[in-house]
Structure formats: structure tokens, C-alpha cells
């Protein structure tokens, strides 16, 4: 576990995540976590979702989590739902 953690993207860009956890072995499972907090108790806007999507799309990530404090906006929820891979 690294905090902050960095992953090299396919593009050559080094991406920073608040937490990067991985296991070593034949299958290297990589989990990333970012935390986003809003000011004045407003919902976290959708921008952190967009940024997280871009970084995880470019990086060798198996699972990604965004923790929104106190909560994510309605548009953010919609974006998070459509970015899930099946």
C-alpha cells in the first residue's frame, strides 16, 4: 500500500492516486482510491469522477474507488454509473 501512490499510464504519464494497493504474484491486482471533499457541505461535483475515469483508463487498474465527502452530486452519480465496466 502506498499513500500517495503513483502508476505509470499507457500514455507515459505518471498518475497520482491518494492510495494505491496491489498484491504481488502471478496476478498483480491493483486497487486505487481517491478522496474528494467539498467545502460548505455541498455535494462533490462531477469533476473528480471525470478525472478518476481518465487516470484509471490510462493506468493498469483493476478496481477504483472514489470517496466523496459528504456525498457526490446527482450528475456525479450518473457519471459514476456509466463509467462502470461490465
C-alpha positions as CSV (number, residue, x, y, z in Angstrom):
1,X,0.0,0.0,0.0
2,X,1.3,3.4,-0.9
3,X,-0.2,6.8,0.0
4,X,0.1,8.7,-2.2
5,X,0.7,6.2,-4.9
6,X,1.8,6.6,-8.5
7,X,1.1,4.5,-11.5
8,X,2.6,4.8,-15.0
9,X,-0.1,5.2,-17.6
10,X,0.0,3.6,-21.1
11,X,0.4,7.2,-22.4
12,X,3.6,7.7,-20.5
13,X,2.0,10.0,-17.9
14,X,2.6,9.2,-14.3
15,X,-0.8,9.3,-12.4
16,X,-1.1,10.1,-8.7
17,X,-3.8,8.4,-6.5
18,X,-4.4,9.0,-2.8
19,X,-4.0,5.3,-2.2
20,X,-2.6,2.5,-4.4
21,X,-2.8,-1.1,-3.2
22,X,-1.5,-4.1,-5.0
23,X,-0.6,-7.7,-4.4
24,X,2.5,-9.3,-5.8
25,X,2.5,-12.6,-7.5
26,X,1.3,-14.0,-10.8
27,X,-1.7,-11.7,-11.0
28,X,-1.0,-8.2,-9.8
29,X,-4.3,-6.8,-8.6
30,X,-4.2,-3.0,-8.4
31,X,-6.8,-1.1,-6.4
32,X,-6.8,2.7,-6.3
33,X,-8.6,5.1,-4.0
34,X,-9.1,8.8,-4.3
35,X,-10.8,11.0,-1.7
36,X,-12.6,14.2,-2.7
37,X,-14.2,16.5,-0.1
38,X,-16.3,19.6,-0.9
39,X,-16.4,22.8,1.1
40,X,-19.5,24.2,2.9
41,X,-21.2,20.8,3.0
42,X,-22.1,20.9,-0.7
43,X,-22.1,17.7,-2.7
44,X,-18.8,16.9,-4.5
45,X,-19.2,18.0,-8.2
46,X,-18.7,15.6,-11.1
47,X,-15.2,16.8,-12.0
48,X,-13.4,14.3,-9.6
49,X,-15.3,11.4,-11.4
50,X,-14.1,12.6,-14.8
51,X,-10.5,12.9,-13.5
52,X,-10.7,9.5,-11.9
53,X,-12.0,8.0,-15.1
54,X,-9.2,9.5,-17.2
55,X,-6.5,8.3,-14.8
56,X,-7.9,4.8,-14.4
57,X,-8.5,4.4,-18.2
58,X,-4.8,5.1,-18.8
59,X,-3.4,3.1,-15.9
60,X,-3.3,-0.7,-15.2
61,X,-6.1,-0.5,-12.6
62,X,-8.3,-3.5,-11.6
63,X,-10.6,-1.6,-9.2
64,X,-11.1,2.1,-8.5
65,X,-12.9,3.8,-5.7
66,X,-13.7,7.5,-5.2
67,X,-14.8,8.5,-1.7
68,X,-16.9,11.7,-1.8
69,X,-17.3,13.7,1.4
70,X,-20.1,14.5,2.4
71,X,-21.6,13.0,-0.8
72,X,-21.4,13.1,-4.6
73,X,-23.7,15.3,-6.8
74,X,-26.5,13.8,-8.8
75,X,-24.6,14.4,-12.0
76,X,-21.6,12.7,-10.4
77,X,-23.7,9.6,-9.6
78,X,-24.9,9.4,-13.2
79,X,-21.3,9.6,-14.5
80,X,-20.1,7.0,-12.0
81,X,-22.8,4.6,-13.1
82,X,-22.0,4.9,-16.8
83,X,-18.2,4.5,-16.2
84,X,-18.5,1.1,-14.6
85,X,-17.1,-1.7,-16.7
86,X,-19.0,-4.9,-17.0
